[in-house]
Amino acid sequence: MNFEKIYRHGDVLIYKLAERPAEQDANEVPAQELVLELGEVTGHAHRLRGNLLLVESARRVEREMLFEVADRAVLTHEEHDTIVLEKGIYLKVSQVEYNPFVDMITYVRD
């Protein structure tokens, strides 16, 4: 999967893809707002607002999200700067960390 740009918004990483991945089982859901990640303790959220299309697939791994921005979308969070995403297809992944002492991978919490 080739990407053109990477955005970081706290513990959320967003890749702007060069092209949309081919998926046979994809289900497209139009949306005006997506919560990309929700804070477990604070309730703060990484919210994306705009003309969006969520691409759902059974093959997607946990906490990964593929979406398309029709023109522009604004990503906000109570503790981070605002990011504007231009038209394109994006893949959101959550940052993980590895603890070699217990051989465990966990999601980073924002």
Phi, psi and omega in degrees: 000118180269143178232156182260330186202154176237135175244142175238131180226085185068236181271008181256131175247134181233124178257126171274116185275149178289329178205160181284130178294144177282123179224124182285326187262016186291139175240123183262130182235114177293146180207154173257342179212138174231136171265109184284328179200141182243132178289126183290325184265311187274335186082000176294154184220148170271101185254131178248124181238137179158193177272099191241159175224112178277129180254104181268142179209141178293340181280347183291140180279166182305136176062027175246142184218131176252129180214159179242137176256123184287320178222293175215152175218150183246126179256122182234161175199148183297337184242006182231159176293155178284140176239137176255124176260130179277173179309135178157184178251135187229150175239121177261131174231156178260140181292140178238162174226149182250132176252105184290341182287331178241006179052055184226138175254130178229157176281140177286136181256132182266000000 
